[in-house]
Amino acid sequence: MNLPQSSRLQFTTDLNISRLLNGMWQVSGAHGRINPTSAIQAMFQYVDAGFTTWDLADHYGPAEDFIGEFRRQLIATRGQEALANIQAFTKWVPRPTKMTKKLVEENINISLRRMAVECLDLMQFHWWEYRDKNYLDALKYMAELQTEGKIKHLALTNFDTEHLQIITEAGIKIVSNQVQFSLVDRRPEVKMIQFCQEHDIQLLTYGTVCGGFLSEKYVGVSEPRGSELATVSLRKYKNMIDGWGGWQLFQELLSVLKTIADKHSVSIPNIALRYILDKPTVAGAIVGARLGIAEHLEDNARVFSFTLDTEDCDRIDAISSKSRNLYQLIGDCGDEYRR
């Protein structure tokens, strides 16, 4: 499988990434059991297909350990130089408390050990409680560790525009913010994108296929409930669909997407991903990787095989115009985690 050059982005001066990132939330335990041996084998398949960039976190079960083991096996089978072809973006999600340099460094060191790296490519920081201002101290100490060579780049996950601005004005260089962004959740378009454009910050998006709801599987089917929502992703994004406009409007969206997908000889997830990847400041979209269970490599590659035209976008936007305003209902990016 040869992905075109458009599938990659010069994210920073020293990191060239896949615009579809392999999301490792699915190995956290909330999506069924993952076999470690099968998972590592699948990681080789992803990288060989051109999907070389991984998104993970300290609390995604064994995700950081998988990266470490994958790196060891990659060195053993292909040599040290093969490591230059992969990127692993982790997160630190601490419990809000007083932050000291020692505490921050201890946690960064844990990720370094687990991932078997000397320097983290990207540390994406999440903070649960804005009223606790210790997040600024945490970021200040991470910036010091960046200077010391333990972190290449600092980033955020699920910060709203107001607090992204506070951090930026504090003199902390942030290269990206990871936010939910999809045809259902378009809140980043309200404030986030403009701020990121003005401050040279990029977006990494998740939930872009709504946990699989934005796919042929759900075209024309009755509304799923209860046990049919078998994973935490399905429950999460079904709630988002309900807030956005409900199942009937979602079926209208799927119908339009199916027509557009057929026109381009691709799939509904391809259309959903392409639409968001085309938005300003979006560096990449994270697609969940159920390692060793379900792979969609060939289908995902088709995201880079076509271009949406004005008519396609207008038809999608016409459906969006009928939906509720999630920004008014929920708040800015990430506010659903801080209620």
Secondary structure, DSSP 8 states (H G I E B T S, - for coil): ----GGGEEEEETTEEEESEEEE-GGGSSTT----HHHHHHHHHHHHHTT--EEE--TTSTTHHHHHHHHHHHHHHHH-GGGGGG-EEEEEE---S----HHHHHHHHHHHHHHHT-SSEEEEEE--S-TTSTHHHHHHHHHHHHHHTTSEEEEEEES--HHHHHHHHHTT----EEEEE-SSS--GGGTTHHHHHHHTT-EEEEESTTGGGTSSGGGTT-----GGG--SHHHHHHHHHHHHHTHHHHHHHHHHHHHHHHHHHT--HHHHHHHHHHTSTTEEEEEEE-BTTTB--HHHHHGGGS----HHHHHHHHHHHTTS--HHHHH-STTGGG--
